[in-house]
Structure formats: C-alpha cells, structure tokens
Amino acid sequence: MSENITVEKLAKELFLSRPYLSRRFKEETGESLTDFILKEKTEEAKRLLRYSGKSLTAIGNYLGFSSQSHFARVFKKYAKV
C-alpha cells in the first residue's frame, strides 16, 4: 500500500498489456482497476486515521500520493465524505 501502485506496474509484473489487464479486471469485477486501487488506499487511510495517530500529510505520503491535494480529492471521492 505504501508504494505508488499503477495499472502499468501491475501489468508489467503480470506480463500482460495494460489494456488487456484493465479490460479483464473490469469484465470480472465491474469496476476499473484504478478505482479498485484507490478504494483500497482509501480504506487503508481510514484505518490509519482511526488507529495510528498519524497526520493526514503523513498518511498521504505513506500511501504514495503525489500531493496532499490529490490525496484529499481521492479520499473525498472514495470515502463518501
């Protein structure tokens, strides 16, 4: 969770093309791989906020977000805040 996880990196690790992996994931789950990754990171952020005592800045950095504004937008979208 603490790394910058991208569809490209996952595809490379699985020896698949990015479009193929994205398409198959959407077919199997009904959601995009990017949405899945960001939802999982949001869930981890919620856990860390509840139990770790870390600041929002520290959590955003730990989860690999490029900026605090990006982290805030993603969190609001997926945490239903």
Backbone bond lengths (Angstrom), bond angles and torsions (degrees), N, CA, C in turn:
res aa  C-N    CA-C-N  psi(-1)  N-CA   C-N-CA  omega(-1)  CA-C   N-CA-C  phi
1 M - - - 1.441 - - 1.522 112.33 -
2 S 1.285 117.35 -25.60 1.461 118.92 -174.84 1.530 113.09 -83.72
3 E 1.308 117.02 -0.02 1.459 119.72 178.18 1.520 110.58 -100.18
4 N 1.315 115.27 160.98 1.449 120.93 174.92 1.522 107.85 -77.87
5 I 1.318 115.87 94.39 1.462 121.98 -177.22 1.519 108.71 -85.64
6 T 1.318 116.31 125.92 1.464 120.06 177.42 1.524 109.45 -127.97
7 V 1.314 114.25 160.22 1.467 119.75 176.92 1.522 109.36 -61.61
8 E 1.330 116.45 -38.43 1.465 120.48 179.70 1.530 111.40 -60.51
9 K 1.333 116.35 -45.51 1.465 119.98 179.93 1.525 111.48 -64.41
10 L 1.322 116.21 -42.42 1.468 119.49 178.54 1.523 111.08 -62.52
11 A 1.326 116.17 -44.60 1.465 120.12 179.89 1.523 110.61 -60.22
12 K 1.321 116.09 -42.61 1.463 120.12 -179.85 1.531 110.66 -63.64
13 E 1.318 116.86 -43.84 1.465 121.11 179.51 1.530 111.88 -63.01
14 L 1.327 116.37 -31.45 1.463 121.28 -178.48 1.532 112.98 -93.96
15 F 1.330 115.63 1.33 1.464 121.81 -178.94 1.528 111.71 58.51
16 L 1.335 115.54 42.57 1.457 122.50 178.34 1.520 108.93 -125.41
17 S 1.316 115.92 159.42 1.463 118.18 174.06 1.527 108.54 -77.59
18 R 1.311 116.22 151.27 1.458 120.90 179.64 1.526 111.65 -58.79
19 P 1.352 118.74 -48.67 1.471 118.34 -179.76 1.526 113.20 -60.46
20 Y 1.331 116.69 -39.87 1.461 120.25 -179.83 1.528 110.79 -64.49
21 L 1.329 116.70 -47.26 1.461 120.39 179.76 1.526 110.49 -60.84
22 S 1.311 117.01 -45.36 1.465 121.30 -179.78 1.525 111.26 -61.29
23 R 1.302 116.04 -45.74 1.459 120.64 -178.80 1.529 111.36 -63.84
24 R 1.328 116.15 -47.07 1.471 120.13 -179.09 1.526 111.70 -64.01
25 F 1.329 116.53 -40.77 1.459 119.90 179.65 1.524 109.97 -62.17
26 K 1.316 116.51 -44.67 1.472 121.25 179.81 1.529 110.52 -64.26
27 E 1.321 117.03 -40.95 1.467 120.54 178.46 1.531 111.48 -62.26
28 E 1.316 116.45 -40.82 1.464 121.39 -175.86 1.531 113.38 -78.58
29 T 1.338 116.95 -34.61 1.466 119.44 -172.47 1.522 114.05 -112.05
30 G 1.320 117.25 -20.35 1.453 120.20 -176.88 1.513 114.44 84.42
31 E 1.329 117.12 1.76 1.458 120.20 177.15 1.519 109.49 -134.28
32 S 1.317 114.98 159.60 1.466 118.14 -179.24 1.525 109.77 -74.33
33 L 1.297 115.59 154.83 1.461 121.06 178.31 1.523 110.67 -63.98
34 T 1.315 116.85 -38.21 1.463 120.59 178.17 1.524 110.43 -61.82
35 D 1.330 117.18 -45.08 1.467 119.98 177.37 1.524 110.94 -60.19
36 F 1.319 116.67 -41.99 1.464 120.41 179.24 1.530 111.04 -60.29
37 I 1.318 116.82 -47.20 1.465 121.29 -179.60 1.526 110.22 -60.36
38 L 1.319 116.52 -46.97 1.466 119.84 -177.67 1.527 111.94 -68.28
39 K 1.318 117.97 -34.09 1.466 120.68 175.35 1.531 110.45 -64.02
40 E 1.323 116.03 -43.58 1.462 119.69 179.40 1.523 111.54 -64.00
41 K 1.316 116.84 -40.80 1.466 120.18 177.71 1.524 110.69 -65.82
42 T 1.322 116.89 -36.66 1.466 120.58 177.66 1.523 110.64 -65.28
43 E 1.328 116.79 -41.93 1.467 119.85 177.42 1.526 111.30 -61.95
44 E 1.320 116.45 -40.18 1.469 120.22 177.29 1.518 110.30 -65.78
45 A 1.321 117.55 -39.72 1.470 121.48 177.85 1.525 110.05 -61.45
46 K 1.325 117.24 -42.36 1.462 120.74 178.64 1.528 111.11 -62.41
47 R 1.326 116.35 -42.21 1.476 119.64 177.47 1.525 110.77 -62.44
48 L 1.324 115.97 -45.11 1.468 119.82 -179.53 1.526 111.45 -64.52
49 L 1.315 117.34 -38.71 1.466 120.09 177.79 1.526 111.20 -62.86
50 R 1.312 116.57 -39.29 1.473 120.76 -179.22 1.525 113.21 -71.53
51 Y 1.331 115.78 -42.48 1.458 118.71 -165.84 1.524 117.04 -115.36
52 S 1.317 119.30 -12.63 1.459 118.22 -172.01 1.520 114.95 -99.96
53 G 1.317 117.27 -25.80 1.463 118.69 -175.34 1.518 113.14 78.26
54 K 1.336 117.52 5.18 1.468 121.45 178.35 1.521 109.73 -75.40
55 S 1.318 115.72 152.29 1.460 121.26 177.74 1.526 110.34 -74.79
56 L 1.323 116.27 162.78 1.469 120.68 176.06 1.523 110.99 -59.02
57 T 1.312 116.56 -40.23 1.467 120.68 178.97 1.519 110.72 -61.95
58 A 1.324 116.72 -45.56 1.464 121.05 179.84 1.530 111.04 -63.80
59 I 1.314 116.98 -40.27 1.465 120.71 179.83 1.521 110.64 -66.71
60 G 1.333 117.21 -45.39 1.463 120.70 177.74 1.517 111.89 -58.69
61 N 1.325 115.76 -43.40 1.468 119.93 178.29 1.523 111.14 -65.63
62 Y 1.322 116.99 -44.21 1.463 121.70 179.95 1.525 111.75 -59.19
63 L 1.324 116.41 -38.85 1.456 120.99 -177.44 1.523 113.29 -83.42
64 G 1.318 117.46 2.97 1.458 121.29 172.11 1.515 115.35 82.74
65 F 1.324 118.12 21.16 1.457 119.22 177.71 1.525 109.39 -77.80
66 S 1.325 115.48 143.56 1.462 120.79 -174.76 1.518 112.84 -72.61
67 S 1.324 117.50 -25.18 1.464 120.84 178.99 1.524 108.81 -155.04
68 Q 1.312 115.45 162.18 1.455 120.07 178.41 1.526 111.62 -68.62
69 S 1.325 116.65 -32.31 1.466 118.93 179.28 1.538 110.38 -67.87
70 H 1.322 116.61 -38.71 1.468 119.69 176.31 1.526 110.56 -64.63
71 F 1.304 116.64 -44.52 1.463 121.35 177.92 1.528 110.16 -58.71
72 A 1.322 117.42 -44.62 1.465 121.40 -179.40 1.528 111.62 -63.04
73 R 1.340 117.24 -42.93 1.467 120.46 178.91 1.526 111.02 -63.08
74 V 1.323 116.33 -45.90 1.467 120.98 -179.79 1.530 110.03 -63.57
75 F 1.317 116.45 -45.37 1.461 120.09 -178.51 1.525 110.59 -60.92
76 K 1.317 117.93 -46.40 1.463 121.45 179.42 1.525 111.36 -60.97
77 K 1.322 116.75 -40.84 1.454 120.52 -178.35 1.527 112.01 -66.87
78 Y 1.317 117.39 -47.70 1.452 120.67 -171.10 1.532 114.28 -93.60
79 A 1.328 117.16 -19.42 1.465 119.63 177.19 1.514 110.79 -89.25
80 K 1.319 116.03 -2.46 1.469 121.86 179.23 1.522 111.17 58.90
81 V 1.335 115.59 40.03 1.473 121.23 179.20 1.499 110.09 -85.88
